[in-house]
């Protein structure tokens, strides 16, 4: 942390602000500036030495780590119940690996703390990306149901690509009992196969609709009717394009989540075998890729909001 930031944090410490306030109050009560002058001298010495001390560095580090843990806990409470069981299990494994890595004995605590903080960052991103995965899959499923005339297709199981009737409890013992709420909101296959199959159905429908409109346009003579048909074709083409964008993002999200998992495994394997510089470089590359995925999601956010408004 830069020295200026440390000085600011040190000045804002509760014990420091309370001491300054007490000195000001004492001087005012006694009508004597000596307590205030003494406080200013002590404050100068405090800000000169304490922010650079090892003790204060450790104090700030513990405070920062506690804030990160609290933020991730709150995010998990909000996001975790909405994830598919497979994603929940994957995240639990990552938290276990994070705890195991934290238990490693290393000689240099500074670089190791940096590794742990980057792993914490990736844990947060895993939750956020997994939440987006659910959201985008739900969008694709709703569009598929729309183009199929409101008849939902059978849900698929955890990863084999097969389908089952959701009423058949023998096909999936994790299905809730009658009358109980579902454990999660998405029943989509976790593999790319479900995404590609669903997208194929949607695009095929749009292509068929666009082809029919194009045939009607070729035969239509009325100007107003042609204008309506052209606008409808334009809307369908844009919806087809947006579905393609969502498909690409869902596929990339799945690969990004797998990359995070692989990175945790790599760090766990090599925490003792490789140099700190190599380990930090490896995890930094993954953080950069994660940031790129975050930027992509930010770019698509306006389209996502638009589709949500259209669906309401």
C-alpha positions in Angstrom: 0.0 0.0 0.0 1.4 3.5 -0.9 2.7 5.5 2.1 0.2 8.3 1.5 -2.7 5.8 1.9 -1.1 4.3 5.1 -0.8 7.8 6.6 -4.5 8.5 5.8 -5.6 5.2 7.3 -3.4 5.8 10.4 -4.9 9.3 10.8 -8.5 8.0 10.6 -7.9 5.2 13.2 -10.6 5.5 15.9 -8.1 5.7 18.7 -6.2 8.6 16.9 -9.3 10.6 16.2 -10.6 10.1 19.7 -7.3 11.3 21.1 -7.3 14.4 19.0 -10.9 15.2 19.9 -10.1 14.7 23.6 -7.1 17.0 23.4 -9.2 19.7 21.7 -11.9 19.4 24.3 -9.5 19.5 27.2 -7.8 22.6 25.8 -11.2 24.3 25.4 -12.3 23.3 28.8 -9.2 24.6 30.5 -8.8 27.5 28.2 -5.2 26.3 27.9 -3.5 25.5 24.5 -0.9 23.2 26.1 -2.9 20.0 25.7 -3.6 20.8 22.1 0.1 21.6 21.4 1.2 18.4 23.1 -1.4 16.4 21.0 -0.1 18.0 17.8 3.5 17.0 18.7 2.4 13.4 19.5 0.4 13.3 16.3 3.4 14.3 14.2 5.5 11.6 15.8 2.7 9.1 15.4 2.2 9.8 11.7 6.0 9.8 11.1 6.7 6.3 12.5 3.5 4.3 12.9 2.3 4.1 9.2 5.7 2.6 8.2 5.9 0.1 11.0 5.6 -3.6 10.5 2.9 -3.7 13.2 0.7 -1.3 11.3 1.3 -3.1 7.9 0.1 -6.3 9.5 -2.9 -4.5 11.1 -4.0 -3.1 7.7 -3.5 -6.4 6.0 -5.7 -8.2 8.5 -8.3 -5.5 8.2 -8.3 -5.7 4.4 -8.5 -9.5 4.4 -11.4 -9.4 6.8 -13.3 -6.9 4.6 -12.7 -9.2 1.5 -14.0 -12.2 3.4 -17.1 -10.4 4.6 -17.8 -9.2 1.1 -17.4 -12.6 -0.4 -19.6 -14.1 2.4 -22.4 -11.5 1.6 -22.1 -12.2 -2.1 -22.2 -16.0 -1.5 -25.4 -15.6 0.6 -27.0 -13.7 -2.3 -25.8 -15.7 -5.3 -25.1 -19.2 -4.1 -28.8 -20.4 -3.7 -29.5 -19.4 -7.3 -26.7 -21.5 -8.8 -27.1 -25.0 -10.2 -26.0 -27.8 -7.8 -23.0 -28.5 -10.0 -21.8 -24.9 -9.7 -22.4 -24.9 -6.0 -20.2 -28.0 -5.6 -17.5 -26.5 -7.8 -17.4 -23.3 -5.7 -17.3 -25.4 -2.5 -14.3 -27.2 -3.8 -12.6 -23.9 -4.6 -13.1 -22.7 -1.1 -11.7 -25.9 0.3 -8.6 -25.6 -1.9 -8.2 -21.9 -0.9 -8.2 -23.0 2.8 -5.6 -25.8 2.0 -3.4 -23.3 0.2 -3.7 -20.9 3.1 -2.4 -23.7 5.4 0.8 -24.0 3.5 4.0 -23.0 5.3 6.0 -20.4 3.4 9.1 -18.4 4.2 7.9 -15.1 2.7 4.5 -13.9 3.9 4.3 -10.9 1.7 4.1 -12.6 -1.7 2.1 -15.4 -0.3 -0.5 -12.9 1.0 -0.6 -11.5 -2.5 -1.3 -14.9 -3.9 -4.2 -15.5 -1.4 -5.7 -12.1 -2.3 -5.7 -12.9 -6.0 -7.3 -16.3 -5.2 -10.0 -14.4 -3.2 -10.5 -12.1 -6.2 -11.0 -15.2 -8.4 -13.5 -16.7 -5.9 -15.6 -13.6 -6.1 -15.5 -13.6 -9.8 -16.4 -17.3 -9.9 -19.6 -16.5 -8.0 -20.4 -13.5 -10.3 -19.7 -15.4 -13.5 -21.7 -18.4 -12.3 -24.6 -16.1 -11.5 -24.4 -14.7 -15.1 -24.3 -18.2 -16.4 -27.6 -18.9 -14.8 -29.1 -15.7 -16.0 -28.0 -16.1 -19.6 -29.0 -19.8 -19.7 -32.4 -18.7 -18.4 -32.7 -16.2 -21.1 -31.9 -18.8 -23.8 -34.4 -21.2 -22.3 -37.1 -18.6 -22.2 -36.5 -17.7 -25.9 -36.5 -21.4 -26.8 -39.8 -21.8 -25.0 -41.2 -18.8 -26.8 -40.3 -20.0 -30.3 -41.5 -23.5 -29.5 -45.0 -22.1 -28.8 -44.7 -22.0 -25.0 -44.0 -25.7 -24.7 -40.9 -26.0 -22.4 -38.4 -28.6 -23.6 -37.5 -31.4 -21.2 -34.8 -30.4 -18.7 -31.4 -32.1 -19.0 -29.4 -33.7 -16.2 -26.1 -32.6 -14.7 -23.7 -33.2 -17.6 -24.5 -36.3 -19.6 -26.6 -34.5 -22.2 -29.5 -36.8 -21.7 -33.0 -35.7 -20.8 -35.6 -36.7 -18.3 -39.1 -35.7 -17.3 -38.9 -33.4 -14.3 -41.8 -35.4 -12.7 -39.7 -38.6 -12.7 -37.9 -38.5 -9.3 -36.0 -41.6 -10.1 -34.3 -39.9 -13.0 -32.7 -37.3 -10.7 -32.8 -38.0 -6.9 -31.9 -34.4 -6.3 -35.2 -33.2 -7.5 -37.3 -31.6 -4.7 -40.2 -33.5 -3.2 -43.7 -32.5 -4.2 -44.7 -29.2 -2.7 -41.2 -28.1 -1.9 -39.5 -25.2 -3.7 -36.8 -26.0 -6.3 -33.3 -25.8 -5.1 -32.1 -23.7 -8.0 -33.5 -21.8 -10.9 -31.7 -23.4 -13.8 -32.1 -27.0 -15.1 -29.8 -26.5 -18.1 -27.0 -28.9 -19.0 -23.7 -27.6 -17.6 -21.9 -28.6 -20.9 -21.7 -26.6 -24.1 -24.0 -29.1 -25.7 -27.1 -27.7 -24.2 -26.2 -24.2 -25.2 -25.4 -25.2 -28.8 -28.6 -27.3 -29.1 -30.8 -24.6 -27.7 -29.2 -21.9 -29.8 -29.7 -24.2 -32.9 -33.4 -24.5 -32.2 -33.8 -20.7 -31.8 -31.8 -19.7 -34.8 -33.5 -22.3 -37.0 -36.9 -20.8 -36.0 -35.7 -17.3 -36.7 -34.2 -18.3 -40.1 -37.5 -19.9 -41.0 -39.5 -16.8 -40.0 -37.1 -14.6 -41.9 -37.3 -16.7 -45.0 -41.1 -16.6 -44.9 -41.1 -12.9 -44.5 -38.6 -12.5 -47.4 -40.9 -14.5 -49.6 -43.9 -12.4 -48.6 -41.9 -9.2 -49.3 -41.1 -10.4 -52.8 -44.8 -10.8 -53.6 -46.2 -7.9 -51.6 -47.3 -4.8 -53.5 -48.7 -2.7 -50.8 -46.2 -0.1 -49.5 -47.4 0.0 -45.9 -47.5 -3.8 -45.6 -44.0 -4.0 -47.0 -42.7 -1.5 -44.5 -44.2 -3.6 -41.6 -42.7 -6.8 -43.0 -39.3 -5.2 -43.4 -39.3 -3.9 -39.9 -40.4 -7.3 -38.6 -37.5 -9.0 -40.5 -35.1 -6.5 -39.1 -36.3 -7.2 -35.5 -35.9 -11.0 -36.0 -32.5 -10.6 -37.5 -31.4 -8.5 -34.5 -32.9 -11.0 -32.0 -31.0 -13.8 -33.9 -27.8 -11.8 -33.6 -28.4 -11.2 -29.8 -29.0 -14.9 -29.2 -25.7 -15.7 -31.0 -24.0 -13.1 -28.7 -25.5 -14.7 -25.6 -24.4 -18.2 -26.8 -20.8 -17.0 -27.2 -20.8 -15.4 -23.8 -22.3 -18.5 -22.0 -19.7 -20.7 -23.7 -16.8 -18.3 -22.7 -18.2 -18.1 -19.2 -18.0 -21.9 -18.8 -14.4 -21.9 -20.1 -13.5 -19.0 -17.7 -15.0 -20.9 -14.7 -13.0 -24.0 -15.7 -9.9 -21.8 -16.0 -10.4 -20.5 -12.4 -10.7 -24.1 -11.2 -7.6 -25.2 -13.0 -5.7 -22.2 -11.6 -6.5 -23.1 -8.1 -5.3 -26.7 -8.7 -2.1 -25.4 -10.3 -1.3 -23.1 -7.4 -2.0 -25.9 -4.9 0.3 -28.2 -6.8 3.2 -25.8 -7.3 3.1 -23.6 -4.2 6.3 -25.2 -3.0 7.9 -26.2 -6.2 8.1 -22.9 -8.1 9.4 -19.5 -7.3 7.1 -16.8 -6.0 7.7 -14.8 -9.2 6.5 -17.7 -11.4 3.4 -18.4 -9.2 2.4 -14.7 -9.1 2.9 -14.4 -12.9 0.7 -17.5 -13.5 -2.1 -16.2 -11.3 -1.8 -12.7 -12.7 -2.4 -14.0 -16.2 -5.6 -15.6 -15.1 -6.7 -12.4 -13.3 -6.1 -10.4 -16.5 -8.2 -12.9 -18.4 -10.9 -12.7 -15.8 -10.9 -8.9 -16.1 -11.3 -9.2 -19.8 -14.4 -11.4 -19.3 -15.7 -8.8 -16.8 -15.3 -6.1 -19.5 -17.2 -8.3 -22.0 -20.1 -8.7 -19.6 -20.1 -4.9 -19.0 -20.3 -4.3 -22.8 -23.3 -6.6 -23.2 -25.1 -5.2 -20.1 -27.1 -2.7 -22.2 -28.4 -5.4 -24.5 -29.2 -7.5 -21.5 -31.3 -4.7 -19.9 -33.0 -4.2 -23.2 -34.0 -7.8 -23.5 -35.3 -7.7 -19.9 -37.5 -4.7 -20.7 -38.8 -6.4 -23.8 -39.7 -9.5 -21.8 -41.7 -7.6 -19.2 
